[in-house]
């Protein structure tokens, strides 16, 4: 299963809630959130997100990609009822146009995908409000302008493929119920 979306769309929150729900139902679940903090690639990706400039942008994308590939190699083959990757293919939407489309199609054709691919869609103004209210430092892609550009690119990719687009401007309980409805 893949849960993806803009910064502050609720990806990690809903993945954690869904994981807890599935475990209470007796299912085995493996949850992986990117960039992850337990390996060199994920740590580097996160650090570069707080810097500015094209070099930092490239480095953040490279380390993020290596973190995701590492997760695929280490975890996707394990036997669980559900393997949940948070922030997976849509990381390509953070790349400049038209590279974002090329990278998305390359990765979508080479990495494991799922019948359950959720794009959590939030309005950029709401995402920006959430970010300002919950974070001490902003990452390079967390300005209102960057959120608007990234959302446009990500939605165009989601509409091309088998993504279920979920509006996360709604209350958390409604979003959680909608995600579950696709699983059962």
C-alpha positions as a Markdown table, in Angstrom:
| # | Residue | x | y | z |
|---|---|---|---|---|
| 1 | Unk | 0.0 | 0.0 | 0.0 |
| 2 | Unk | 1.2 | 3.5 | -0.8 |
| 3 | Unk | 0.2 | 6.7 | 1.0 |
| 4 | Unk | 1.5 | 9.8 | -0.6 |
| 5 | Unk | 0.7 | 13.5 | -0.8 |
| 6 | Unk | 1.9 | 17.0 | -0.2 |
| 7 | Unk | 3.7 | 18.0 | 3.0 |
| 8 | Unk | 1.1 | 18.4 | 5.8 |
| 9 | Unk | -1.5 | 16.4 | 3.9 |
| 10 | Unk | -1.7 | 13.8 | 6.7 |
| 11 | Unk | 0.3 | 11.0 | 5.2 |
| 12 | Unk | 2.2 | 9.9 | 8.3 |
| 13 | Unk | -0.8 | 10.6 | 10.6 |
| 14 | Unk | -3.2 | 8.5 | 8.5 |
| 15 | Unk | -0.6 | 5.7 | 7.9 |
| 16 | Unk | 0.0 | 5.4 | 11.6 |
| 17 | Unk | -3.7 | 5.4 | 12.4 |
| 18 | Unk | -4.4 | 2.8 | 9.7 |
| 19 | Unk | -1.5 | 0.7 | 10.8 |
| 20 | Unk | -2.9 | 0.7 | 14.4 |
| 21 | Unk | -6.4 | -0.2 | 13.1 |
| 22 | Unk | -5.1 | -3.0 | 11.0 |
| 23 | Unk | -3.1 | -4.5 | 13.9 |
| 24 | Unk | -6.1 | -4.3 | 16.1 |
| 25 | Unk | -7.9 | -6.4 | 13.4 |
| 26 | Unk | -5.2 | -9.1 | 13.8 |
| 27 | Unk | -3.3 | -8.1 | 10.6 |
| 28 | Unk | 0.4 | -7.9 | 10.3 |
| 29 | Unk | 1.6 | -4.5 | 9.1 |
| 30 | Unk | 5.0 | -3.1 | 8.2 |
| 31 | Unk | 5.1 | 0.7 | 8.0 |
| 32 | Unk | 7.9 | 2.7 | 6.4 |
| 33 | Unk | 7.9 | 6.5 | 6.3 |
| 34 | Unk | 10.3 | 8.4 | 3.9 |
| 35 | Unk | 12.6 | 10.1 | 4.4 |
| 36 | Unk | 13.4 | 7.7 | 7.2 |
| 37 | Unk | 15.6 | 8.5 | 10.1 |
| 38 | Unk | 17.3 | 5.2 | 10.6 |
| 39 | Unk | 19.8 | 5.2 | 7.8 |
| 40 | Unk | 22.3 | 7.5 | 6.2 |
| 41 | Unk | 20.3 | 8.2 | 3.0 |
| 42 | Unk | 17.1 | 9.2 | 4.8 |
| 43 | Unk | 19.0 | 11.4 | 7.3 |
| 44 | Unk | 20.9 | 13.1 | 4.5 |
| 45 | Unk | 17.7 | 13.7 | 2.5 |
| 46 | Unk | 16.0 | 15.3 | 5.5 |
| 47 | Unk | 19.1 | 17.5 | 6.2 |
| 48 | Unk | 19.2 | 18.8 | 2.6 |
| 49 | Unk | 15.5 | 19.7 | 2.7 |
| 50 | Unk | 16.4 | 22.5 | 5.1 |
| 51 | Unk | 18.9 | 24.1 | 2.7 |
| 52 | Unk | 18.3 | 26.3 | -0.3 |
| 53 | Unk | 19.5 | 26.2 | -3.9 |
| 54 | Unk | 19.7 | 23.8 | -6.8 |
| 55 | Unk | 22.5 | 21.8 | -5.3 |
| 56 | Unk | 20.5 | 21.1 | -2.1 |
| 57 | Unk | 17.4 | 20.3 | -4.2 |
| 58 | Unk | 19.4 | 17.8 | -6.2 |
| 59 | Unk | 21.0 | 16.3 | -3.1 |
| 60 | Unk | 17.7 | 16.0 | -1.3 |
| 61 | Unk | 16.1 | 14.2 | -4.3 |
| 62 | Unk | 19.1 | 11.9 | -4.7 |
| 63 | Unk | 19.2 | 10.9 | -1.1 |
| 64 | Unk | 15.5 | 10.5 | -0.9 |
| 65 | Unk | 15.5 | 8.2 | -3.9 |
| 66 | Unk | 18.3 | 6.1 | -2.4 |
| 67 | Unk | 16.3 | 5.9 | 0.9 |
| 68 | Unk | 13.2 | 4.6 | -1.0 |
| 69 | Unk | 15.2 | 2.1 | -3.0 |
| 70 | Unk | 16.9 | 0.9 | 0.2 |
| 71 | Unk | 13.4 | 0.4 | 1.7 |
| 72 | Unk | 12.2 | -1.5 | -1.3 |
| 73 | Unk | 15.3 | -3.8 | -1.3 |
| 74 | Unk | 15.1 | -4.4 | 2.5 |
| 75 | Unk | 11.4 | -4.5 | 3.2 |
| 76 | Unk | 9.0 | -5.0 | 0.3 |
| 77 | Unk | 9.6 | -8.7 | 0.0 |
| 78 | Unk | 8.8 | -9.5 | 3.6 |
| 79 | Unk | 5.7 | -11.4 | 4.5 |
| 80 | Unk | 3.1 | -9.1 | 6.0 |
| 81 | Unk | -0.6 | -8.7 | 5.4 |
| 82 | Unk | 0.1 | -5.0 | 4.6 |
| 83 | Unk | 3.3 | -3.2 | 3.7 |
| 84 | Unk | 2.7 | 0.5 | 3.9 |
| 85 | Unk | 5.2 | 3.0 | 2.3 |
| 86 | Unk | 4.6 | 6.6 | 3.0 |
| 87 | Unk | 5.9 | 9.1 | 0.5 |
| 88 | Unk | 7.0 | 6.8 | -2.3 |
| 89 | Unk | 6.4 | 7.6 | -6.0 |
| 90 | Unk | 5.1 | 11.2 | -5.6 |
| 91 | Unk | 8.4 | 12.4 | -4.4 |
| 92 | Unk | 9.1 | 12.8 | -8.1 |
| 93 | Unk | 6.6 | 15.7 | -8.1 |
| 94 | Unk | 9.2 | 17.8 | -6.2 |
| 95 | Unk | 11.5 | 17.6 | -9.3 |
| 96 | Unk | 11.5 | 20.3 | -11.9 |
| 97 | Unk | 9.2 | 20.0 | -14.9 |
| 98 | Unk | 9.4 | 17.9 | -17.1 |
| 99 | Unk | 11.8 | 15.8 | -15.2 |
| 100 | Unk | 9.1 | 15.0 | -12.6 |
| 101 | Unk | 7.1 | 13.1 | -15.3 |
| 102 | Unk | 10.1 | 11.2 | -16.7 |
| 103 | Unk | 11.2 | 10.2 | -13.2 |
| 104 | Unk | 7.7 | 9.2 | -12.1 |
| 105 | Unk | 7.2 | 7.0 | -15.2 |
| 106 | Unk | 10.6 | 5.4 | -14.8 |
| 107 | Unk | 10.1 | 4.6 | -11.1 |
| 108 | Unk | 6.4 | 3.5 | -11.5 |
| 109 | Unk | 7.5 | 1.0 | -14.1 |
| 110 | Unk | 10.5 | -0.3 | -12.1 |
| 111 | Unk | 9.5 | -0.4 | -8.4 |
| 112 | Unk | 6.7 | -2.4 | -6.8 |
| 113 | Unk | 3.3 | -0.7 | -6.8 |
| 114 | Unk | 0.0 | -1.6 | -5.2 |
| 115 | Unk | -3.7 | -1.9 | -5.8 |
| 116 | Unk | -4.0 | 0.5 | -2.9 |
| 117 | Unk | -2.3 | 3.8 | -3.8 |
| 118 | Unk | -3.7 | 6.8 | -2.0 |
| 119 | Unk | -2.9 | 10.3 | -2.8 |
| 120 | Unk | -3.9 | 12.5 | 0.1 |
| 121 | Unk | -4.9 | 15.8 | -1.4 |
| 122 | Unk | -4.8 | 19.0 | 0.6 |
| 123 | Unk | -5.3 | 22.5 | -0.6 |
| 124 | Unk | -1.9 | 24.3 | -0.6 |
| 125 | Unk | -3.2 | 27.1 | 1.7 |
| 126 | Unk | -4.4 | 24.5 | 4.2 |
| 127 | Unk | -1.1 | 22.6 | 4.0 |
| 128 | Unk | 0.8 | 25.9 | 4.5 |
| 129 | Unk | -1.3 | 26.8 | 7.5 |
| 130 | Unk | -0.7 | 23.4 | 9.1 |
| 131 | Unk | 3.1 | 23.6 | 8.4 |
| 132 | Unk | 3.3 | 27.1 | 10.0 |
| 133 | Unk | 1.4 | 26.0 | 13.1 |
| 134 | Unk | 3.3 | 22.8 | 13.7 |
| 135 | Unk | 6.9 | 23.3 | 12.6 |
| 136 | Unk | 9.8 | 25.3 | 13.8 |
| 137 | Unk | 11.7 | 25.3 | 10.5 |
| 138 | Unk | 10.4 | 25.2 | 7.0 |
| 139 | Unk | 11.8 | 22.8 | 4.4 |
| 140 | Unk | 12.7 | 24.1 | 0.9 |
| 141 | Unk | 9.3 | 22.9 | -0.6 |
| 142 | Unk | 7.1 | 24.3 | 2.1 |
| 143 | Unk | 6.4 | 27.8 | 0.9 |
| 144 | Unk | 2.9 | 28.4 | -0.4 |
| 145 | Unk | 4.2 | 28.8 | -4.0 |
| 146 | Unk | 6.2 | 25.5 | -3.8 |
| 147 | Unk | 3.2 | 23.7 | -2.4 |
| 148 | Unk | 0.9 | 25.0 | -5.2 |
| 149 | Unk | 3.4 | 23.9 | -7.9 |
| 150 | Unk | 4.1 | 20.5 | -6.3 |
| 151 | Unk | 0.3 | 19.8 | -5.9 |
| 152 | Unk | -0.3 | 20.6 | -9.6 |
| 153 | Unk | 2.4 | 18.2 | -10.7 |
| 154 | Unk | 1.4 | 15.5 | -8.2 |
| 155 | Unk | -2.2 | 15.6 | -9.1 |
| 156 | Unk | -1.4 | 15.4 | -12.8 |
| 157 | Unk | 0.6 | 12.2 | -12.1 |
| 158 | Unk | -2.0 | 10.7 | -9.8 |
| 159 | Unk | -4.7 | 11.2 | -12.5 |
| 160 | Unk | -2.5 | 9.2 | -15.0 |
| 161 | Unk | -2.2 | 6.2 | -12.9 |
| 162 | Unk | -4.2 | 4.0 | -10.5 |
| 163 | Unk | -4.2 | 6.5 | -7.6 |
| 164 | Unk | -7.2 | 7.0 | -5.3 |
| 165 | Unk | -7.3 | 10.7 | -4.5 |
| 166 | Unk | -8.6 | 11.5 | -1.0 |
| 167 | Unk | -9.5 | 15.0 | 0.1 |
| 168 | Unk | -7.7 | 15.6 | 3.4 |
| 169 | Unk | -9.2 | 19.0 | 3.9 |
| 170 | Unk | -12.0 | 17.1 | 5.7 |
| 171 | Unk | -12.0 | 16.1 | 9.3 |
| 172 | Unk | -9.5 | 13.3 | 10.2 |
| 173 | Unk | -12.2 | 10.8 | 11.1 |
| 174 | Unk | -13.9 | 11.2 | 7.7 |
| 175 | Unk | -10.5 | 10.7 | 5.9 |
| 176 | Unk | -9.7 | 7.6 | 7.9 |
| 177 | Unk | -13.1 | 6.1 | 7.2 |
| 178 | Unk | -12.7 | 6.8 | 3.5 |
| 179 | Unk | -9.3 | 5.1 | 3.3 |
| 180 | Unk | -10.6 | 2.0 | 5.2 |
| 181 | Unk | -13.5 | 1.7 | 2.8 |
| 182 | Unk | -11.2 | 0.9 | 0.0 |
| 183 | Unk | -9.5 | -1.9 | 2.0 |
| 184 | Unk | -12.5 | -3.8 | 3.2 |
